Amino acid sequence: MNERYDQMYQAASRYYVQGETMESIARQLGLSRSSVSRLLKQARTSGLVRISLADQQGSPAPLAAALDRAFGVRVHLVAVRESASENRRFDQVARLAGRLLSEAVGDRQVIGVAWGVTASHVVRYLQPRPLVGATVVQMNGGSNPWSSGIPYVGEILQSVGDAFSARVVYFPVPAFFDYPETKRAMWRERSVQNVVQLQQRMDVAVFGVGCLNAQVPSHVYTAGYMDDAEKQRLAADGVVGDVATVLLREDGSWTDIDLNSRASGLSPAELANVPRRFCVVADPSRAAAVVGALRAGTTTDLVIDESTGRAVLERL
């Protein structure tokens, strides 16, 4: 294994840093050209080599600039054909989000992840990058009256932990408590306090935007976390969606929504303390919820496709 790694490192260094050709590398290492090609592919797959684009300031496209002016966020715009399927749209946006997140994280950082349909797509495209002393923390509870949520949430969190060789810390509480006083009591427990304190130290966070009436259904509204009567009451109160189970109106307000006193996720005010916050969206039908999330100040980096971006601007 050490010899194989040394060959991989030598090949990658010579090819990507020193600019040598595969033929030259093959002669120097006493290998065939195809063997060098395989070593370079393995170097990329393992995370030894990371290929990135210098787009930390976001996309320069006019649509991205308009969103930036409206909301004060870095916009990473993905060109997806209008005729693309919903899955194709999600995959294209998730691919960019996975790369951006992989480039943003660093050693000894705390990485927050809010589970959901969008996050389940993003984790597929994380670029393996072994970090030192990094921690992945669950941003909102996942259980409901009918399910622990552990298999679904655990797979998402563990995928991030595996990609970055990071410790994974779960948040074993309900997504929504039945009573506000129950939540307040739980927040006094040391086991919960440990997770909450870790959330307060997050360096990077990634999340999607849930929507009451999304074309691609949001997990929190379809998997038993609330019944039809509760959803109808939320709609009547002007709620359009959520970020990490904290409910939002399109104007960005959230403090006076009753269910938020029972929600386990971080509020927009708490999220605002996180230096880098990736909001990932790939569904035009979520435009109203995205506007609410952006107006609430949840986001520093918006990863979005063109159709959804235009739908967001049209809401304004």
C-alpha positions as CSV (number, residue, x, y, z in Angstrom):
1,M,0.0,0.0,0.0
2,N,2.8,2.4,0.8
3,E,4.5,1.7,-2.5
4,R,1.3,2.2,-4.3
5,Y,0.7,5.5,-2.5
6,D,4.2,6.7,-3.3
7,Q,3.7,6.0,-7.0
8,M,0.3,7.8,-6.9
9,Y,1.9,10.8,-5.2
10,Q,4.8,10.9,-7.6
11,A,2.6,10.6,-10.6
12,A,0.2,13.3,-9.3
13,S,2.9,15.7,-8.4
14,R,4.8,15.3,-11.7
15,Y,1.6,15.6,-13.7
16,Y,-0.4,18.4,-11.9
17,V,2.4,20.4,-10.3
18,Q,5.4,20.0,-12.6
19,G,3.5,19.7,-15.8
20,E,5.2,16.5,-17.1
21,T,3.4,14.3,-19.7
22,M,2.1,10.8,-18.9
23,E,4.7,9.4,-21.2
24,S,7.5,11.1,-19.3
25,I,6.1,10.0,-15.9
26,A,5.8,6.4,-17.2
27,R,9.5,6.4,-18.2
28,Q,10.6,7.9,-14.9
29,L,8.6,5.5,-12.7
30,G,9.1,2.4,-14.9
31,L,5.4,2.0,-15.6
32,S,3.1,1.9,-18.6
33,R,1.2,5.0,-19.7
34,S,-2.1,3.2,-18.8
35,S,-0.8,2.6,-15.3
36,V,0.1,6.2,-14.9
37,S,-3.4,7.1,-16.0
38,R,-4.9,4.8,-13.4
39,L,-2.7,6.3,-10.7
40,L,-3.9,9.8,-11.6
41,K,-7.5,8.7,-11.6
42,Q,-7.0,7.1,-8.1
43,A,-5.4,10.3,-6.9
44,R,-8.5,12.3,-7.8
45,T,-10.9,9.7,-6.4
46,S,-9.1,9.4,-3.1
47,G,-8.9,13.2,-2.6
48,L,-5.1,13.4,-2.9
49,V,-5.7,15.6,-5.9
50,R,-8.6,18.1,-5.8
51,I,-9.5,20.0,-8.9
52,S,-11.4,23.3,-8.3
53,L,-12.5,26.4,-10.2
54,A,-11.7,29.9,-8.9
55,D,-15.3,31.0,-8.4
56,Q,-15.4,31.8,-4.7
57,Q,-17.0,35.1,-5.5
58,G,-19.9,33.4,-7.2
59,S,-21.1,33.5,-10.8
60,P,-20.7,36.7,-12.9
61,A,-23.9,36.0,-14.8
62,P,-26.5,38.9,-14.9
63,L,-29.1,36.6,-13.1
64,A,-26.6,35.9,-10.4
65,A,-25.8,39.6,-10.0
66,A,-29.5,40.5,-9.7
67,L,-29.9,37.9,-6.9
68,D,-26.8,39.2,-5.2
69,R,-28.1,42.8,-5.3
70,A,-31.5,41.8,-4.0
71,F,-30.3,39.6,-1.1
72,G,-26.6,40.3,-0.5
73,V,-25.4,36.7,-1.1
74,R,-22.8,35.0,-3.2
75,V,-24.7,33.2,-6.0
76,H,-23.3,30.1,-7.6
77,L,-25.5,29.6,-10.7
78,V,-26.0,26.3,-12.5
79,A,-27.1,26.2,-16.1
80,V,-29.7,23.4,-16.5
81,R,-31.8,22.9,-19.6
82,E,-35.4,23.9,-19.2
83,S,-36.4,20.5,-20.4
84,A,-34.3,18.7,-17.8
85,S,-36.1,16.3,-15.4
86,E,-36.5,17.2,-11.8
87,N,-33.9,14.6,-10.8
88,R,-31.4,15.9,-13.4
89,R,-31.9,19.5,-12.1
90,F,-31.3,18.3,-8.5
91,D,-28.2,16.3,-9.5
92,Q,-26.7,19.2,-11.4
93,V,-27.1,21.7,-8.6
94,A,-26.1,19.1,-6.0
95,R,-22.9,18.4,-8.0
96,L,-21.8,22.0,-7.7
97,A,-22.9,22.3,-4.1
98,G,-20.9,19.2,-3.2
99,R,-17.7,20.6,-4.8
100,L,-18.2,24.0,-3.1
101,L,-18.7,22.5,0.3
102,S,-15.7,20.2,-0.2
103,E,-13.5,23.3,-1.0
104,A,-15.0,25.4,1.9
105,V,-14.3,23.0,4.8
106,G,-11.0,22.8,6.7
107,D,-9.1,21.1,9.5
108,R,-10.6,21.3,13.0
109,Q,-13.8,22.9,11.7
110,V,-17.4,22.2,12.7
111,I,-19.6,21.4,9.7
112,G,-23.4,21.7,10.2
113,V,-25.7,19.6,8.1
114,A,-29.5,20.0,7.9
115,W,-31.1,16.7,6.7
116,G,-33.6,16.7,3.8
117,V,-34.2,15.9,0.2
118,T,-31.6,18.4,-1.0
119,A,-28.9,17.3,1.4
120,S,-29.4,13.7,0.4
121,H,-28.5,14.7,-3.2
122,V,-25.5,17.0,-2.2
123,V,-23.7,14.3,-0.2
124,R,-23.4,12.1,-3.3
125,Y,-21.1,14.6,-4.8
126,L,-18.8,15.5,-2.0
127,Q,-15.1,15.3,-3.0
128,P,-13.2,13.0,-0.6
129,R,-10.9,15.2,1.5
130,P,-9.4,13.8,4.7
131,L,-9.4,16.6,7.4
132,V,-7.7,16.7,10.8
133,G,-10.0,17.1,13.8
134,A,-13.1,18.0,11.9
135,T,-16.6,17.4,13.2
136,V,-20.0,17.0,11.5
137,V,-23.0,18.0,13.5
138,Q,-26.7,17.5,12.9
139,M,-28.5,20.9,12.8
140,N,-32.0,19.8,13.6
141,G,-33.7,16.8,15.2
142,G,-35.0,14.0,13.0
143,S,-37.5,11.9,14.9
144,N,-41.3,12.1,14.7
145,P,-44.2,10.2,16.3
146,W,-43.9,7.3,13.9
147,S,-40.1,7.1,13.2
148,S,-36.8,7.7,14.9
149,G,-35.5,9.2,11.6
150,I,-32.2,7.6,12.3
151,P,-31.7,5.6,9.0
152,Y,-32.5,8.5,6.8
153,V,-30.7,11.2,8.8
154,G,-27.8,8.9,9.7
155,E,-27.0,8.0,6.1
156,I,-26.8,11.7,5.2
157,L,-24.6,12.7,8.2
158,Q,-22.3,9.6,7.9
159,S,-21.7,10.4,4.2
160,V,-20.4,13.8,5.1
161,G,-18.3,12.3,7.9
162,D,-16.8,9.7,5.6
163,A,-16.0,12.2,2.9
164,F,-14.0,14.4,5.3
165,S,-12.8,11.8,7.8
166,A,-14.7,13.7,10.4
167,R,-16.4,12.8,13.7
168,V,-20.2,12.7,13.4
169,V,-22.4,14.1,16.2
170,Y,-26.1,13.3,16.0
171,F,-29.0,15.3,17.5
172,P,-31.3,12.7,19.0
173,V,-34.4,14.9,19.6
174,P,-37.7,15.3,17.7
175,A,-37.9,17.6,14.7
176,F,-40.8,19.2,16.4
177,F,-41.7,18.8,20.1
178,D,-45.3,18.3,21.2
179,Y,-45.0,21.1,23.7
180,P,-42.7,24.2,24.0
181,E,-42.1,23.4,27.7
182,T,-40.8,19.9,26.7
183,K,-38.3,21.5,24.4
184,R,-37.2,24.0,27.1
185,A,-36.7,21.1,29.5
186,M,-34.7,19.0,27.0
187,W,-32.5,22.0,26.2
188,R,-31.4,21.9,29.9
189,E,-30.2,18.4,29.6
190,R,-26.4,18.1,29.4
191,S,-26.5,15.6,26.5
192,V,-28.5,18.1,24.4
193,Q,-26.5,21.0,25.6
194,N,-23.3,19.4,24.3
195,V,-24.8,19.3,20.8
196,V,-26.3,22.8,21.0
197,Q,-23.0,24.2,22.1
198,L,-21.3,22.4,19.2
199,Q,-23.9,23.9,16.8
200,Q,-23.0,27.4,18.1
201,R,-19.4,26.8,17.0
202,M,-20.2,25.8,13.4
203,D,-17.8,27.2,10.8
204,V,-19.8,25.9,7.7
205,A,-23.4,24.9,7.3
206,V,-25.3,23.4,4.4
207,F,-29.0,23.1,4.0
208,G,-31.9,23.2,1.6
209,V,-35.2,25.1,1.7
210,G,-38.3,23.1,2.6
211,C,-41.6,24.1,1.0
212,L,-45.2,23.4,2.0
213,N,-46.2,22.8,-1.6
214,A,-43.1,21.9,-3.5
215,Q,-43.1,20.1,-6.8
216,V,-40.4,17.9,-5.4
217,P,-41.9,17.1,-2.0
218,S,-40.0,18.2,1.1
219,H,-39.3,15.4,3.5
220,V,-40.4,17.4,6.5
221,Y,-43.9,17.8,5.1
222,T,-44.4,14.3,3.7
223,A,-42.8,11.9,6.2
224,G,-45.1,12.2,9.2
225,Y,-43.6,15.3,10.9
226,M,-46.9,17.1,10.7
227,D,-50.5,16.3,9.8
228,D,-52.7,17.9,7.2
229,A,-54.5,20.1,9.8
230,E,-51.2,21.5,11.0
231,K,-50.1,22.2,7.4
232,Q,-53.4,24.0,6.7
233,R,-52.9,26.2,9.8
234,L,-49.4,27.0,8.7
235,A,-50.5,28.0,5.2
236,A,-53.3,30.2,6.7
237,D,-50.6,31.9,8.8
238,G,-48.6,32.7,5.7
239,V,-45.9,30.1,6.2
240,V,-44.3,29.1,2.9
241,G,-41.5,26.8,4.0
242,D,-38.6,26.2,6.4
243,V,-34.9,26.1,6.9
244,A,-33.8,23.2,9.2
245,T,-37.4,22.9,10.4
246,V,-37.7,26.5,11.5
247,L,-40.7,27.8,9.6
248,L,-40.7,31.1,7.6
249,R,-43.0,33.4,5.8
250,E,-42.1,34.9,2.4
251,D,-41.3,38.3,4.1
252,G,-38.6,36.5,6.1
253,S,-40.5,36.7,9.4
254,W,-40.4,33.7,11.8
255,T,-40.4,34.7,15.4
256,D,-44.2,34.8,15.9
257,I,-45.0,31.4,14.2
258,D,-46.3,29.2,16.9
259,L,-44.8,26.0,15.8
260,N,-41.3,27.5,15.9
261,S,-41.4,27.4,19.7
262,R,-41.4,23.6,19.3
263,A,-38.9,23.3,16.4
264,S,-35.5,21.8,17.0
265,G,-33.5,23.6,14.3
266,L,-31.4,26.7,14.5
267,S,-33.3,30.0,14.0
268,P,-32.2,32.4,11.3
269,A,-30.6,34.6,14.1
270,E,-28.6,31.7,15.3
271,L,-27.6,30.7,11.7
272,A,-26.4,34.2,11.1
273,N,-23.4,33.5,13.4
274,V,-22.1,30.8,11.1
275,P,-19.4,32.3,8.8
276,R,-20.2,30.2,5.7
277,R,-23.8,29.1,5.0
278,F,-24.6,27.2,1.8
279,C,-28.3,27.2,0.8
280,V,-28.9,24.7,-2.0
281,V,-32.1,24.9,-4.1
282,A,-33.1,23.2,-7.4
283,D,-36.9,23.6,-7.6
284,P,-38.7,26.6,-9.1
285,S,-41.8,25.7,-7.1
286,R,-39.9,26.6,-3.9
287,A,-39.3,30.2,-5.0
288,A,-41.5,31.8,-2.3
289,A,-39.8,29.7,0.4
290,V,-36.4,30.7,-1.0
291,V,-37.3,34.4,-0.9
292,G,-38.3,33.9,2.8
293,A,-35.1,32.2,3.6
294,L,-33.0,34.8,2.0
295,R,-34.9,37.7,3.5
296,A,-34.4,36.0,6.9
297,G,-30.6,36.2,6.5
298,T,-30.0,32.5,6.6
299,T,-27.5,32.4,3.7
300,T,-24.1,33.6,2.6
301,D,-23.8,31.3,-0.5
302,L,-26.8,30.4,-2.7
303,V,-26.3,27.4,-5.0
304,I,-29.2,27.5,-7.5
305,D,-30.2,26.7,-11.1
306,E,-31.2,29.3,-13.6
307,S,-34.9,28.4,-13.7
308,T,-35.3,28.6,-9.9
309,G,-33.2,31.8,-9.8
310,R,-35.6,33.4,-12.3
311,A,-38.6,32.2,-10.3
312,V,-37.1,33.8,-7.1
313,L,-36.6,37.1,-8.9
314,E,-40.2,37.0,-10.2
315,R,-41.5,36.7,-6.6
316,L,-40.0,40.2,-6.0
